Amino acid sequence: MKIAPSEIRTILYALLAVALSPLVFYLWVNLPPKFSARLTGIQGLDTAAPAASLATVFNITLHASNKRGRVAACYRHGEAAVRYAGFTLAWGRTRTFCAGAGGSRDVPVVAWADGVGLPMPVRARMAAERRAAGTVELEVVVKFAEGDDSGAEPTWMWCKVATGGGRAEPSDATPCSVFRSRVWASDFAPNWMLV
């Protein structure tokens, strides 16, 4: 029995489709949510005495938009840190949350610290940035565990937020960069497909 070349091509295309279907599911169906962060309130960052230690409280809203996802994305055991020039100004935990398929979710985070000491050059840099731009740019770094506890690898987020002048007014939402752990597809898929 001889198989025609067109039948061989059809069989090869079918095998290729079956082999690539997990990658297609991961890249187009199970897309991770997009995150943004918004600074909604600050206390204690503007200390008059430059040598005094800071007692800071930052109210942050993380926004998870799962509009591209076809399944719910759940995150747990979250930790958030607010930093300036590499120094941690405050730290807090996030609650467990899920962003439903095609939906979005706001997650409030309160990060605080008491007795934060910043070196004088860092304080001078912060004051100069406030005078020049009217704002101070801060980093919010968040680490989550994704899914259930069965070997979940962490997801890291890095966001920039800005204070508003000396009054520390809330900033607009800014998109976050999300860094996920290695996935099985990262062994053969190009990096631009995994971001």
C-alpha positions as CSV (number, residue, x, y, z in Angstrom):
1,M,0.0,0.0,0.0
2,K,1.5,3.3,-1.1
3,I,0.7,6.6,0.7
4,A,0.2,9.6,-1.5
5,P,2.4,12.7,-0.7
6,S,-0.7,14.8,0.0
7,E,-1.7,12.2,2.7
8,I,1.8,12.4,4.2
9,R,1.6,16.2,4.4
10,T,-1.8,16.0,6.1
11,I,-0.5,13.5,8.7
12,L,2.5,15.7,9.3
13,Y,0.4,18.8,9.8
14,A,-1.9,17.0,12.2
15,L,1.1,15.7,14.2
16,L,2.6,19.3,14.3
17,A,-0.8,20.7,15.4
18,V,-1.0,18.2,18.3
19,A,2.7,18.8,19.3
20,L,2.2,22.6,19.4
21,S,-1.2,22.7,21.1
22,P,0.2,23.0,24.7
23,L,2.4,25.9,23.5
24,V,-0.6,27.5,21.8
25,F,-2.7,27.0,25.0
26,Y,0.0,28.6,27.2
27,L,0.7,31.6,24.9
28,W,-2.8,32.5,23.7
29,V,-5.3,31.0,26.1
30,N,-3.5,31.1,29.5
31,L,-2.0,34.6,29.2
32,P,-1.0,36.2,32.5
33,P,-2.8,39.3,33.7
34,K,-1.3,42.8,33.2
35,F,-0.5,44.6,36.4
36,S,-0.4,48.3,37.3
37,A,0.2,50.2,40.5
38,R,-1.1,53.4,41.9
39,L,0.0,55.2,45.0
40,T,-3.1,56.3,46.9
41,G,-1.5,57.8,50.0
42,I,1.7,58.4,51.9
43,Q,2.5,59.3,55.5
44,G,5.9,60.1,57.0
45,L,8.0,60.5,53.9
46,D,8.4,64.3,54.3
47,T,10.3,64.5,57.6
48,A,11.5,68.0,58.4
49,A,14.5,66.9,60.4
50,P,17.0,65.5,57.8
51,A,18.8,63.3,60.4
52,A,15.7,61.8,61.9
53,S,14.6,58.3,61.1
54,L,11.4,57.9,59.1
55,A,8.1,56.2,60.1
56,T,6.4,55.6,56.7
57,V,3.1,54.3,55.6
58,F,2.3,53.8,51.9
59,N,-1.1,52.9,50.6
60,I,-0.8,51.2,47.2
61,T,-3.5,49.8,44.9
62,L,-2.3,47.0,42.6
63,H,-4.6,46.5,39.6
64,A,-4.7,43.1,37.9
65,S,-6.3,43.1,34.4
66,N,-7.0,39.6,33.2
67,K,-8.8,40.7,30.0
68,R,-6.6,38.5,27.8
69,G,-6.8,35.4,30.1
70,R,-9.3,32.6,29.5
71,V,-8.8,31.2,33.0
72,A,-8.7,32.8,36.5
73,A,-5.3,33.8,37.7
74,C,-4.8,33.4,41.4
75,Y,-2.0,34.8,43.5
76,R,-1.1,34.2,47.2
77,H,1.6,34.8,49.8
78,G,2.4,38.3,48.3
79,E,5.0,40.6,49.7
80,A,5.5,44.2,48.6
81,A,8.4,46.6,49.3
82,V,8.6,50.3,48.5
83,R,12.1,51.5,47.7
84,Y,14.0,54.6,46.8
85,A,17.5,54.5,45.4
86,G,17.9,50.8,46.5
87,F,16.8,51.5,50.1
88,T,13.6,50.0,51.4
89,L,11.3,52.6,52.8
90,A,8.4,50.2,53.8
91,W,7.2,46.6,53.5
92,G,3.9,44.9,53.6
93,R,1.9,41.8,52.6
94,T,-0.7,41.4,50.0
95,R,-3.9,39.4,50.4
96,T,-4.7,36.3,48.4
97,F,-6.7,37.2,45.3
98,C,-7.9,36.0,42.0
99,A,-8.4,37.9,38.8
100,G,-11.3,36.2,37.0
101,A,-11.2,35.2,33.3
102,G,-11.8,38.3,31.3
103,G,-12.0,40.5,34.4
104,S,-9.9,42.7,36.6
105,R,-9.2,43.1,40.3
106,D,-7.9,45.9,42.6
107,V,-5.8,44.8,45.5
108,P,-5.0,47.3,48.3
109,V,-1.6,47.0,49.9
110,V,-0.4,48.8,53.0
111,A,3.4,48.9,53.3
112,W,4.9,50.5,56.5
113,A,8.1,50.8,58.5
114,D,9.2,52.5,61.7
115,G,12.7,53.8,62.2
116,V,13.9,53.8,58.6
117,G,17.3,55.5,58.4
118,L,18.4,56.9,55.1
119,P,22.0,58.1,54.5
120,M,22.4,61.8,54.1
121,P,23.4,61.6,50.3
122,V,20.1,59.6,49.7
123,R,18.1,62.2,51.6
124,A,19.8,65.0,49.7
125,R,19.1,63.3,46.4
126,M,15.4,62.8,47.4
127,A,15.1,66.5,48.3
128,A,16.8,67.6,45.1
129,E,14.4,65.4,43.0
130,R,11.4,66.8,44.8
131,R,12.6,70.4,44.2
132,A,13.5,69.8,40.6
133,A,10.5,67.7,39.5
134,G,8.0,68.3,42.2
135,T,7.7,64.5,42.7
136,V,9.8,61.7,44.0
137,E,9.9,58.5,42.0
138,L,9.6,55.3,44.0
139,E,9.8,51.6,43.2
140,V,7.3,49.1,44.3
141,V,8.6,45.5,44.1
142,V,6.0,42.7,44.6
143,K,6.6,38.9,44.9
144,F,3.6,36.5,44.6
145,A,3.2,32.7,44.6
146,E,1.0,31.7,41.7
147,G,-1.7,29.0,41.9
148,D,-1.7,26.4,44.6
149,D,1.1,25.4,46.9
150,S,2.3,22.4,44.9
151,G,5.7,23.7,43.9
152,A,4.5,27.2,42.8
153,E,7.3,29.4,41.5
154,P,7.2,33.1,42.4
155,T,6.1,35.8,40.1
156,W,7.9,39.2,40.6
157,M,6.6,42.6,39.7
158,W,8.5,45.9,39.5
159,C,6.5,49.1,39.3
160,K,7.3,52.8,39.4
161,V,5.1,55.2,41.3
162,A,5.6,58.9,42.0
163,T,4.7,61.1,44.9
164,G,3.1,64.5,44.3
165,G,5.4,67.3,45.4
166,G,5.7,68.0,49.1
167,R,2.1,67.0,49.7
168,A,2.7,63.4,48.6
169,E,-0.5,63.3,46.5
170,P,-1.5,60.0,44.9
171,S,0.0,59.2,41.5
172,D,-1.7,57.9,38.4
173,A,-1.5,54.2,37.7
174,T,1.6,53.0,36.0
175,P,2.2,49.7,34.3
176,C,4.3,47.1,36.0
177,S,7.0,44.8,34.6
178,V,6.1,41.2,35.4
179,F,8.8,38.6,35.7
180,R,7.6,35.1,35.8
181,S,9.6,32.0,36.7
182,R,10.8,29.6,34.0
183,V,8.1,27.7,32.3
184,W,8.4,24.5,30.2
185,A,8.0,26.5,27.0
186,S,11.0,28.7,27.8
187,D,13.3,25.9,26.7
188,F,12.3,26.3,23.0
189,A,10.1,29.4,22.6
190,P,11.7,32.8,21.9
191,N,11.8,35.3,24.8
192,W,9.4,37.7,23.1
193,M,6.6,35.0,23.2
194,L,7.0,34.5,27.0
195,V,6.8,38.1,28.2
